Amino acid sequence: MRAFDIYLNQEDHTKKLVQTGYNEIASVYDTYWTEYMSYLSEDMLKRLKPPKGGNCLDLTCGTGFVTQKLSEITSGNVTGVDASEQMIAVAQKKYDDTCRFLHDDAYHFLKNQPSNSYNCITCGWGLGYLPPRILHEISRTLCHHGKIGIIDNIVLSNWEFVLFFLVALSEEPSALISYIKPKFYISTGTLVQRMRMNGFKIIDSWKGEKIFRFDRKETAMEQLIKSGVAAGIIQMIDENHTDKIIKRTGELLQRYHSLKGYIPVTHRYIGAVGEKK
Ligand SMILES: C[S@@+](CC[C@H](N)C(=O)[O-])C[C@H]1O[C@@H](n2cnc3c(N)ncnc32)[C@H](O)[C@@H]1O
């Protein structure tokens, strides 16, 4: 009832809560995410084969891994855009000599760009935070035959964590103070269909999962939080209850997986690369 009440009577603060979430973990994001997941972003870039030179844009660039790789591959003018000041600050510190980084909302930034102005646009692990109409703006701002590369978590990527977080929250309903409405895709098929609707020819599409195994619930929860999986989700609860709810979520996860002898944390993802027709 409380969740329903908040949903009906509060504004949508998704952008702000996600931004706060990533600001809080920016200094450890590379250790907990980039270190283990960046090979999947590199795989996306290999399938994409970005054109040499020209203008490239990396939306939701975070700490800049994909942005820098784009710069290495294309030797073009590469810009990274991200809504988190802290994530952008890390990217700037690492790659300021090769790429340009801007702190902005990706949709707002793209909406103000001229049509047919980019040769390649990527979005690594952030499309689900953006409105679906971003694909229309990507299509508009790409040149004829311009390329698009996407890799992202699916909506049910870490469903076990989300489910047990909600169970823990239901035991402490007063902790809920806000809600988020992410727009992650449900499958490769839905992403591909959206891309086609926005004028893209699909070059390749795929899906996969990456499983981490943890002996202890504390380290499983640490991975989920510091890698950004819980960004925006943790911010839905009152700070005074955060530790208790995280602890309880860990207990429930461990109990659910008790027969396995370890706690799996599974990232389920999709990718697609295409060309503007
Ligand atoms: C999982 S991280 C991905 C970072 C990077 N692309 C990578 O491959 O590691 C998601 C990023 O999306 C950014 N983000 C979320 N909402 C955004 C928005 N509305 N506009 C721009 N960036 C956004 C976050 O700040 C965060 O840096």
PDBQT file of the ligand as one rigid body, heavy atoms in Angstrom, charges set to zero:
ROOT
HETATM    1  C1  LIG A 301      26.518   0.842 -15.665  1.00  0.00    +0.000 C 
HETATM    2  S1  LIG A 301      27.180   2.439 -15.886  1.00  0.00    +0.000 S 
HETATM    3  C2  LIG A 301      27.963   2.252 -17.473  1.00  0.00    +0.000 C 
HETATM    4  C3  LIG A 301      29.196   3.094 -17.605  1.00  0.00    +0.000 C 
HETATM    5  C4  LIG A 301      30.043   2.819 -18.842  1.00  0.00    +0.000 C 
HETATM    6  N1  LIG A 301      29.306   3.026 -20.064  1.00  0.00    +0.000 N 
HETATM    7  C5  LIG A 301      30.647   1.440 -18.846  1.00  0.00    +0.000 C 
HETATM    8  O1  LIG A 301      30.572   0.746 -19.867  1.00  0.00    +0.000 OA
HETATM    9  O2  LIG A 301      31.230   1.056 -17.855  1.00  0.00    +0.000 OA
HETATM   10  C6  LIG A 301      25.725   3.367 -16.264  1.00  0.00    +0.000 C 
HETATM   11  C7  LIG A 301      26.011   4.850 -16.451  1.00  0.00    +0.000 C 
HETATM   12  O3  LIG A 301      24.825   5.475 -16.949  1.00  0.00    +0.000 OA
HETATM   13  C8  LIG A 301      24.821   6.800 -16.457  1.00  0.00    +0.000 C 
HETATM   14  N2  LIG A 301      23.501   7.388 -16.604  1.00  0.00    +0.000 N 
HETATM   15  C9  LIG A 301      22.363   7.012 -15.981  1.00  0.00    +0.000 A 
HETATM   16  N3  LIG A 301      21.333   7.794 -16.376  1.00  0.00    +0.000 NA
HETATM   17  C10 LIG A 301      21.856   8.671 -17.278  1.00  0.00    +0.000 A 
HETATM   18  C11 LIG A 301      21.281   9.724 -18.057  1.00  0.00    +0.000 A 
HETATM   19  N4  LIG A 301      19.968  10.026 -17.967  1.00  0.00    +0.000 N 
HETATM   20  N5  LIG A 301      22.087  10.424 -18.885  1.00  0.00    +0.000 NA
HETATM   21  C12 LIG A 301      23.421  10.125 -18.964  1.00  0.00    +0.000 A 
HETATM   22  N6  LIG A 301      23.998   9.154 -18.244  1.00  0.00    +0.000 NA
HETATM   23  C13 LIG A 301      23.224   8.424 -17.420  1.00  0.00    +0.000 A 
HETATM   24  C14 LIG A 301      25.268   6.611 -14.999  1.00  0.00    +0.000 C 
HETATM   25  O4  LIG A 301      25.672   7.834 -14.418  1.00  0.00    +0.000 OA
HETATM   26  C15 LIG A 301      26.374   5.590 -15.155  1.00  0.00    +0.000 C 
HETATM   27  O5  LIG A 301      27.617   6.201 -15.286  1.00  0.00    +0.000 OA
ENDROOT
TORSDOF 0
